[in-house]
Amino acid sequence: MTRILTMLFALGLAGTALAQGRPQSPSLSCAANRQSVLANGAIVLGTGGYTYDRFVVHRGFCQFDEYADPAWVPARDTPQCFVGYRCKSNRPWDD
């Protein structure tokens, strides 16, 4: 019985961790958004509503066939906050 309860508890914790949402850029200051990208190297930020994207500190976090494109997000204190870069494909058919 104890074993079953332990397993159920562990599964409950795993479900809670999976349900955590991503940071939402409009609810954070520009400095907080930028710091999140800097601290993690690469992070997925919600940019409003159901939209989100992956932001990186530099090209080293992109795949070999991608380049780093400057990226701005809406923040609590400014409509256009430079947070880092988005990885974009060099292949013309992927645009």
Secondary structure as UniProt FT lines:
FT   HELIX           2..18
FT   HELIX           25..27
FT   HELIX           30..40
FT   STRAND          42..48
FT   TURN            49..50
FT   STRAND          51..56
FT   HELIX           59..61
FT   TURN            64..65
FT   STRAND          66..75
FT   TURN            76..77
FT   STRAND          78..89
FT   HELIX           92..94
//
